[in-house]
């Protein structure tokens, strides 16, 4: 009985110890991912639909500051000049150069693919996991920790569970497996080839595989990255969206 | 050859080797046949190399999901929270179960709504499940106002929903249907569910046929065995016949397993065919042996009788067997793989049975000589002698009757419906029939035609051409809806530009396509490269007549559209004429969609377009502009009072406002002392911002208002009785949107210029594929029948050493074929994969009777020969005919209509073949020595 109690105590202690570690890791992760004042990133998007011979290519430049982002498409030709302003998870504005007007798009379909990619609007806009999930350390080895993310009570999370592998050197995720409400593994995102400027790191390649769409995948290849450019707050305004200044 | 065989088999040691070897072979085959795999793929029955089917499959590969499983669910109230919750979950579950391109249902369809704060809200139509009566009522109002959803995904009375399960390209449709059924019944255990669409219907036909075969085959075999026992009255002999037949089945199955050939649904008929047809060979051998041996023969006499049987009867049995092998073997000419498999391996089974009947059966008799019997002249023999003698005496009237029957049959053969008619495969009130009635009643049918358009479908001109075709199609009788990419582009344009029409500029279309990228619903309408689009035409009936009518009309409409074109400007009269025609069509087609009783022909609508339009009231424009100026989409921060004044000043300038004048007017307004709360040095920039932000929206407001005003005037002129409420308003809005196309800068016109762009139009879909299948079945029928008849004629000619005798032996079969196929024409039984098997089986099995009758045809003159032949063969022929008829008749007692058709026709055919044999040969025979001339 005494040995059994000791075992339970040890297990409880170990759980407490991991919970603390998880909180710390999650906190460090959110800090690492949001350390920059602003970033201007140029991405090439390669989108491969199952059964299609050639992938579709897009290019855009995102100016990001905190939760706000202004994305300007430069390719393909159809989308060139189109700009998307995201103010929060459910509110965005789009400037349609072909129509010469701005439209406000309030979307509750945050799980829907972003411009036909395997990345949902949520995937694109989630930069602070700690706001949405609680973490539990599942394992730690070789400088990497595997955390299980569960939605916080009272928070509407895009996924019911996620298994996140975090590189503890830079506190950035290198792999995220997403699960739906039936606990089926539906997506896997990998973020690789991190490079750092000062203490801010960013993956060079991000790839999302959608397992519910016969393995459709999207890869974001970083073409250019500027850090702390001193972006003006007015950048994230509808005026700027339409004027394109 | 047969003497050598007799010498071999009569050797006791050789006989023992043959018996033991055969039994060992049987044991090996029994083990091997356990490894046989089952192929349930319905698509395997599609013929190879058929252009219609290849086109269908290519389109399916490009767009995916042409095979649509339809699930209808009836409930008291669709808007009950519990029902909606289960429906939402079910839609996800089916999608994630695999093999599914997408699931379209009330809870998965996208929706665009105006945002009160300006702009649009994109969400699922049922974005949240209502949890109180007020929310339920609000959701009901919202859903029932979506014209593209009512009658498509929810019934008009709100008591039924329809899920569209689009199969992935190359998905195994039977597995998909079974999975979907499991999920739906688990989600809605107490609801009335209907299963429609090709995957469910074909699975139903497949499953019920297989279930009937599994249930009825033992009874059919039992009936055959009972007839053998009753007519044979010899248990050992009957068992020998059954063992040889069983060996035929085992060898065939073992060969399939060894060659890795899968068992298919048609092959499930093999046991009945083998027991019915194959057992005849052993029976003929044994019955001749019994007659030759007599009741009191000692062992030596019995062996002598066996030798005589082998020399005299074996050639006849071999010839008869070979005709059946030839009949079934003719299936190898078919372009449907499972039919070839059926023909090949059933022929192998028959051949095995045949070989065993002249080796294994005599070997057994050699080892255990069976007691013979006295060949008697019973009631059957004597009765048949009387009848056939009368037939011969009355050769002219009997011949005339045969001729009349043959001509009648030939006439009605032409009436046989060779079209693939899905409804002919299931009975009244069967599940597919109920589903069809449900779908026709609530959702406009379940059959789809597809039209592929290849060309630059990324241009407004081609999109309008597509919409023109869609409008033409939707005005056809029986067409209940047409889904196409131009409508989707127009819908997204509505979200972006506030009006539901194809935009005028290439770059606008391109942008809208960009937003649609990756959406499953769009993938089924247009390829990523925008080089090919697909129109989905829903037809409100599954009857072949209706499908053919719609198909023919669609092909005629498609043929009238240009295949080479250029984009021309509005200054060209042809462009204006075309645009006008397209607008007229849109007004008429949309009226049908909205249930507006527009009793006007195209000419009347065309004339109404020129109606005088009353002046435009400006107050609504002011209100709308004010709404914009206070929305988040306007980036100039104005107070409500400022916005009101800006709206007034702007609209006062009229519809043809000039930007410079507008800027001056706004500058004056902004400079008014009380307009701004405090002076600003950025006044010019503010005015500039207002002009930039509100300029395009104001132009759009005028454009839409003018079109709306004109639309109302046109509808008034046409005395259109608009439905009350939102539906009438929505129709008016659609008419207004259509009228804007009159001012589109360009249109597509036909051109023979070498630089002209090309468009190709291809009508496809399941109805076209059914046509392909029908053509294939017809071709297969002709080819296999021709081959079978040819082979049989050759075998008969060789057997009786005379082409005339060969023709005589074939004549009863020809009469039988004409009667059976003529009967199909009279009874309206379709020629399909199942019934197309009949011909070769009839030829193979039916000609046996003539062979046996003619083989026994010996006597001093024709009459004596006839009597001799009838006395010797009538019981065996009738026994066999009854056996086959009984075996196949039992198959008609199931629920599967294809099996019922094949069963009853084969049963009748065998009886007709026996009658025709005893009628035609006595009438036509001119010699007394057909039996003496026998080869071998």
Interface residues (C-beta under 8 A of the other chain):
Chain A: X47 X49 X51 X52 X56 X76 X77 X78 X79 X82 X93 X96 X98 X99 X100 X101 X102 X103 X104 X105 X106 X107 X108 X109 X113 X115 X116 X117 X180 X182 X184 X212 X214 X237 X238 X239 X241 X242 X243
Chain B: X61 X64 X95 X96 X110 X115 X117 X118 X119 X120 X121 X122 X123 X124 X127 X168 X169 X495 X496 X497 X503 X505 X507 X508 X510 X511 X513 X514 X515 X516 X517 X518 X519 X523 X528 X631 X632 X633 X635 X636 X689 X692 X693 X695 X696 X697
